[in-house]
């Protein structure tokens, strides 16, 4: 099926909706030159200059919480997503809202990602979240079997009319809020993905993030960069490309191949929160900053430990990794960092400690 020229967009400059000041600032990242990488948080001594695209921390269950968002922003991330939160739980449970979504004045731009199976839940949760976020995102990409059974996540890729209804209802309920959608490419034809993207744009979606693999593909399989590029070429709203970003070079290559306005990383940022700034591995300063801020935020020790296991892996010998594996309390991890400082001050002393 040939792809015709894109229809007039609801987000064209002449008739784009009026958003909150936060929403306007968020969208301006993608549209106003120069790119916003004059952020004071961009490391002055970074190995690479700021990239010409928007850098995005992906939604990651358990991991892309406040403390992690705080740290990746210090190392070149422009926009950060929260973990996926179930819209019906967010809507109905004050306890869930308090525990699953925490933010701070400097936690911006932040996109709250919601998973929903119906328009009412998504719209109601969006209304509740609107005062505290820059945008709300609908998850249409989660490939897990439990999500598919619950008719959320990638299930929605086969039901574009349902997704369009969700976006439209949220726009009606809270028209001043930017509604984003994160999708995957389809199994059979890129044209289906393009038509879905156009439909969502017409319903009022302000940003689209596109993962370049289908829900059936393994993470080791190559991305369909052509499909992402086709989406970018056929909509007027900002497009964020997602998939296989583990280094700054990966991000640069994906931006070049797709023409996307933004590049999103997930597992790559877990292993190296400073990848967008060009660091080959996690700066120890980033690991320590995460630990300190996570403790202040009351992050569970289990989550802190997992984060540090990911980002310190490149720095640890087998013996050191085994030792850190048993540092499962906040106090034990703090002691480990003190030992690390001793190593930096006197490598010979450290060798004595590890023998």
Secondary structure, 3 states (H helix, E strand, C coil): CCCCCCCCCCCCCCCCCCCCHHHHHHHHHHHCCCCCCCCCCCCCCCCCCCCCCEEEECCCCCCCCHHHHHHHHHCCCCEEECCCEEHHHHHHCHHHHHHHCCCCCCCCCEEEEEECCCHHHHHHHHHHHHHHCCEEEEECCCCCHHHHHCCCHHHHHHCHHHHHHHHHHHHHHCCCCEEEEEEECCCCCHHHHHHHHHHHHHHCCCEEEEECCCCCCCCCCCCCHHHHHHHHHHCCCEEEEECCCCCHHHHHHHHHHHCCCEEEECHHHHHCCCHHHCCCCCCHHHHHHHHHHHHHHCCCHHHHHHHHHHHHHHHCCHHHHHHHHCCCCHHHHHHHHHHHHHHHHCHHHHHHHHC
